[in-house]
Amino acid sequence: MPVKKLQFAIFGNVYQAEKSVSTARVMQYLASQGIEMCVERGFLEFLRQRGHVPPAGVPSFEGSDFEADYVISMGGDGTFLNAARLVGRKGIPIVGVNTGRLGFLADITPQEIELSLRAILRGEYRVEEHTVIMMQADDGRPLESPYALNDIAVLKRDNASMISIRTEIDGEYLMTYQADGLIVSTPTGSTAYSLSNGGPILAPATGVVCLTPVAPHSLNVRPLVVPDTAVVRLSVTSRSHQFLVAVDGRSQDCTEDRTLVISKAPYVIRIIKRPDHSYFATLREKMMWGADTR
């Protein structure tokens, strides 16, 4: 019986022209190992325009219409979040190559690409399972892109005053935030938007989510950490009768007649980590803890 070849699906950032050479190296290496691959259509067209023509016969795909054993995200954390959204329930482990700036999720550097791929092909890696949260509306109407690996935020519109966010946890009234917004963050997203608004850093696999207010009117309002099994119910009122909902940075308009329910999603995102990559080492490096800036 013939052995099934491994299949890699590749996502990338079309706004990083100077970094496309790293993707070419990835594809050349995979081709040299006899590994099959497919590339997201927009990114494949971008590579061809930049002159980094992939190996002949590489197929493309659109959206989530792909199957693979592994997914490679070439870019920053934004590219990784997009790849994770499209992987969704497939359970395919994701490899993040950081050709962006900070790179908490995509933590393999371009210089480590071939070393990391060799380790993966030998099975020398571990898989971290990261919680996903989801948003639903109580009126039953579907919401666009309801799943988030990082965070879900309700925010005031640009031209509006602060909004009121009535918040319940597991059916019990918590408080009504008077603020520019409220962020519900997973541990994965705790180093993103939540952190910039004073939220705590949550280590992976801690089984919690954090509610972080954005510019609250009252100074005694602080971030709150609750179990990730909690159901968070948000009712928003605004002078404009509208507000924004940002799901992993993807914004959509919402009207105040819709109550939002945020809970743990029925699947996780699986992220590949090399054995020599530590979360706390990455955190120390990215946050520059202990660095002497004098």
C-alpha positions as CSV (number, residue, x, y, z in Angstrom):
1,M,0.0,0.0,0.0
2,P,1.5,3.4,-1.0
3,V,2.4,5.7,1.9
4,K,0.3,8.9,1.9
5,K,2.4,12.0,1.4
6,L,2.2,14.8,3.9
7,Q,0.2,17.9,2.9
8,F,1.0,21.4,4.0
9,A,-1.3,24.4,3.5
10,I,0.4,27.8,3.4
11,F,-1.0,31.2,4.4
12,G,0.9,34.5,4.1
13,N,0.9,38.3,4.3
14,V,0.5,40.1,1.0
15,Y,1.7,43.4,2.6
16,Q,5.2,42.2,3.3
17,A,6.9,42.2,-0.1
18,E,10.4,42.1,1.3
19,K,9.6,39.0,3.3
20,S,8.2,36.8,0.5
21,V,11.7,35.3,0.0
22,S,11.2,33.5,3.3
23,T,8.1,31.8,1.9
24,A,10.0,30.8,-1.2
25,R,12.6,29.1,1.0
26,V,9.8,27.2,2.8
27,M,8.3,26.0,-0.4
28,Q,11.6,25.0,-1.9
29,Y,12.5,23.0,1.2
30,L,9.1,21.2,1.3
31,A,9.4,20.4,-2.4
32,S,12.9,19.0,-1.8
33,Q,11.4,16.6,0.8
34,G,8.7,15.4,-1.6
35,I,6.0,17.0,0.4
36,E,2.7,18.2,-1.2
37,M,1.6,21.7,-0.6
38,C,-1.2,24.1,-1.4
39,V,-1.2,27.9,-1.0
40,E,-4.0,30.4,-0.3
41,R,-5.0,31.9,-3.7
42,G,-4.4,35.5,-2.9
43,F,-1.0,34.8,-1.4
44,L,0.0,32.5,-4.3
45,E,-0.8,35.3,-6.8
46,F,1.3,37.7,-4.7
47,L,4.3,35.4,-4.7
48,R,4.1,35.1,-8.5
49,Q,3.9,38.9,-8.9
50,R,7.0,39.2,-6.7
51,G,8.9,36.7,-8.9
52,H,9.0,34.0,-6.2
53,V,7.4,31.4,-8.4
54,P,6.6,28.3,-6.4
55,P,7.4,24.8,-7.6
56,A,5.4,23.8,-10.6
57,G,1.9,22.4,-10.1
58,V,1.3,23.9,-6.6
59,P,-2.5,24.2,-6.3
60,S,-4.3,27.1,-4.6
61,F,-7.4,27.2,-2.4
62,E,-9.8,29.9,-1.2
63,G,-10.9,30.5,2.4
64,S,-11.3,27.3,4.4
65,D,-11.6,25.0,1.4
66,F,-8.5,23.0,2.0
67,E,-7.3,19.8,3.7
68,A,-3.8,19.4,5.1
69,D,-1.8,17.7,7.8
70,Y,-0.1,21.0,8.8
71,V,-0.8,24.7,8.2
72,I,2.1,27.2,7.9
73,S,1.4,30.9,8.6
74,M,4.0,33.2,7.1
75,G,3.6,36.7,8.6
76,G,2.9,38.3,12.0
77,D,0.2,37.5,14.5
78,G,-2.5,39.0,12.3
79,T,-1.7,36.5,9.6
80,F,-1.7,33.7,12.2
81,L,-5.2,34.8,13.5
82,N,-6.6,34.7,10.0
83,A,-5.1,31.2,9.4
84,A,-6.6,30.0,12.7
85,R,-10.0,31.4,11.8
86,L,-10.0,29.5,8.5
87,V,-8.6,26.3,10.1
88,G,-11.5,26.5,12.6
89,R,-12.8,23.1,13.6
90,K,-10.5,21.2,11.3
91,G,-8.0,20.6,14.2
92,I,-5.0,21.0,11.9
93,P,-1.9,22.1,13.8
94,I,-0.5,25.5,12.8
95,V,3.2,26.4,12.5
96,G,3.7,30.2,12.9
97,V,6.7,31.8,11.1
98,N,7.2,35.4,12.2
99,T,8.0,37.7,9.3
100,G,6.2,40.6,11.1
101,R,7.1,42.5,14.2
102,L,6.2,41.2,17.6
103,G,5.2,37.7,17.0
104,F,3.8,36.0,20.2
105,L,1.8,33.5,18.1
106,A,4.2,33.2,15.2
107,D,7.4,32.6,17.1
108,I,9.6,30.9,14.6
109,T,12.1,33.3,13.0
110,P,13.0,33.2,9.3
111,Q,16.4,32.0,10.3
112,E,14.9,29.0,12.1
113,I,12.6,27.9,9.2
114,E,14.5,24.9,7.8
115,L,15.7,23.7,11.3
116,S,12.1,23.9,12.5
117,L,10.6,22.1,9.5
118,R,13.2,19.3,9.8
119,A,12.2,18.9,13.5
120,I,8.5,18.8,12.6
121,L,9.1,16.2,9.9
122,R,10.9,14.1,12.5
123,G,8.0,14.5,15.0
124,E,10.2,16.6,17.3
125,Y,7.6,19.1,18.5
126,R,4.7,19.5,20.9
127,V,1.2,20.8,20.3
128,E,-0.4,23.5,22.5
129,E,-4.2,23.6,22.6
130,H,-5.5,27.2,22.8
131,T,-9.0,28.1,23.8
132,V,-11.3,29.8,21.3
133,I,-14.3,31.9,22.4
134,M,-17.4,32.5,20.4
135,M,-20.1,35.2,20.2
136,Q,-23.8,34.7,19.6
137,A,-26.8,37.1,19.6
138,D,-29.9,36.3,21.6
139,D,-32.2,37.2,18.6
140,G,-30.9,34.1,16.7
141,R,-29.6,36.1,13.7
142,P,-26.1,34.9,12.7
143,L,-23.1,37.0,13.3
144,E,-20.2,37.5,10.9
145,S,-17.0,35.7,12.0
146,P,-18.2,34.7,15.5
147,Y,-15.1,32.9,16.7
148,A,-12.0,34.4,18.3
149,L,-8.6,33.0,19.3
150,N,-7.5,36.3,20.9
151,D,-10.4,38.4,22.0
152,I,-13.9,39.8,21.4
153,A,-14.4,43.5,22.1
154,V,-17.5,45.7,22.2
155,L,-16.5,49.3,21.4
156,K,-18.0,52.7,20.9
157,R,-18.2,54.1,17.4
158,D,-15.7,56.8,16.4
159,N,-18.2,59.7,16.7
160,A,-20.0,58.5,19.8
161,S,-19.6,59.1,23.5
162,M,-18.9,56.2,25.9
163,I,-21.3,53.3,25.9
164,S,-23.0,51.4,28.8
165,I,-22.4,47.7,28.9
166,R,-24.6,45.7,31.2
167,T,-22.7,42.5,32.0
168,E,-23.9,39.2,33.4
169,I,-21.7,36.2,34.3
170,D,-23.5,32.9,34.2
171,G,-26.8,34.7,34.5
172,E,-25.8,36.8,37.5
173,Y,-25.6,40.6,37.2
174,L,-22.0,41.8,37.5
175,M,-22.0,45.5,36.7
176,T,-22.8,48.1,34.0
177,Y,-19.5,49.4,32.6
178,Q,-19.5,53.0,31.5
179,A,-16.5,53.0,29.2
180,D,-15.3,53.2,25.6
181,G,-15.6,49.4,25.5
182,L,-15.0,46.0,27.0
183,I,-12.6,43.3,25.9
184,V,-13.2,39.6,26.6
185,S,-9.8,38.0,26.1
186,T,-8.5,34.4,26.1
187,P,-5.0,33.7,27.6
188,T,-3.7,33.7,24.0
189,G,-5.1,37.3,23.5
190,S,-4.0,38.5,26.9
191,T,-0.8,39.9,25.5
192,A,-2.7,41.8,22.7
193,Y,-5.4,44.5,23.0
194,S,-6.3,43.5,26.6
195,L,-2.7,44.1,27.8
196,S,-2.6,47.6,26.2
197,N,-5.6,48.5,28.3
198,G,-4.1,47.3,31.5
199,G,-5.2,43.7,31.5
200,P,-3.1,40.9,33.1
201,I,-1.0,38.5,31.2
202,L,-2.5,35.0,31.3
203,A,-0.4,31.9,30.7
204,P,-1.7,29.4,28.2
205,A,-3.8,26.5,29.4
206,T,-4.9,28.4,32.6
207,G,-8.6,27.8,31.7
208,V,-9.7,31.4,32.2
209,V,-10.8,34.5,30.3
210,C,-10.4,38.1,31.3
211,L,-12.9,41.1,31.1
212,T,-10.9,44.3,30.5
213,P,-12.6,47.6,30.3
214,V,-11.4,50.2,27.7
215,A,-11.1,53.7,29.3
216,P,-13.6,53.1,32.0
217,H,-15.4,56.2,33.5
218,S,-14.8,55.0,37.0
219,L,-11.2,54.6,38.3
220,N,-12.1,51.7,40.6
221,V,-13.1,49.4,37.7
222,R,-10.5,46.8,37.1
223,P,-10.0,43.8,34.9
224,L,-11.7,40.6,36.0
225,V,-10.6,37.0,35.5
226,V,-13.3,34.3,35.3
227,P,-13.3,30.6,34.3
228,D,-13.4,30.0,30.6
229,T,-16.6,27.9,31.2
230,A,-18.4,31.1,32.2
231,V,-21.1,32.5,29.9
232,V,-20.7,36.3,29.5
233,R,-23.9,38.2,28.5
234,L,-23.5,41.8,27.3
235,S,-26.3,44.3,26.7
236,V,-25.0,47.6,25.2
237,T,-26.7,51.0,25.1
238,S,-25.4,54.0,23.2
239,R,-26.5,57.5,22.3
240,S,-26.1,56.5,18.6
241,H,-28.0,53.2,19.3
242,Q,-25.1,51.4,17.6
243,F,-21.7,50.1,18.6
244,L,-18.8,48.1,17.2
245,V,-17.9,44.5,17.8
246,A,-14.4,43.5,17.0
247,V,-13.7,39.7,16.8
248,D,-9.9,39.2,16.6
249,G,-9.7,42.7,15.1
250,R,-12.4,42.2,12.5
251,S,-15.0,44.9,13.2
252,Q,-18.7,44.8,12.5
253,D,-21.5,47.2,13.3
254,C,-24.1,46.1,15.8
255,T,-27.3,47.7,17.1
256,E,-28.2,48.0,20.8
257,D,-31.3,45.9,20.4
258,R,-29.1,42.8,20.2
259,T,-27.7,41.2,23.4
260,L,-24.4,39.4,22.9
261,V,-23.5,36.1,24.5
262,I,-19.8,35.1,24.7
263,S,-18.8,31.6,25.7
264,K,-16.2,29.0,25.1
265,A,-16.2,27.5,21.6
266,P,-16.6,23.8,21.1
267,Y,-13.1,23.4,19.5
268,V,-9.5,24.5,20.2
269,I,-6.7,25.8,18.0
270,R,-3.6,23.6,18.0
271,I,-0.3,25.4,17.7
272,I,3.0,23.6,17.0
273,K,5.9,24.5,19.3
274,R,9.4,23.3,19.1
275,P,10.7,21.6,22.3
276,D,13.3,24.3,22.8
277,H,10.7,27.1,22.6
278,S,9.3,28.2,26.0
279,Y,6.3,30.5,26.5
280,F,8.0,32.3,29.4
281,A,11.3,32.7,27.4
282,T,9.2,34.2,24.5
283,L,7.4,36.4,26.9
284,R,10.6,37.6,28.5
285,E,12.1,38.4,25.1
286,K,9.1,40.1,23.6
287,M,8.4,42.2,26.7
288,M,12.1,43.0,27.1
289,W,12.0,42.0,30.8
290,G,15.3,42.5,32.4
291,A,16.7,44.5,29.5
292,D,18.8,47.5,30.4
293,T,17.6,50.3,28.2
294,R,20.0,52.9,29.5
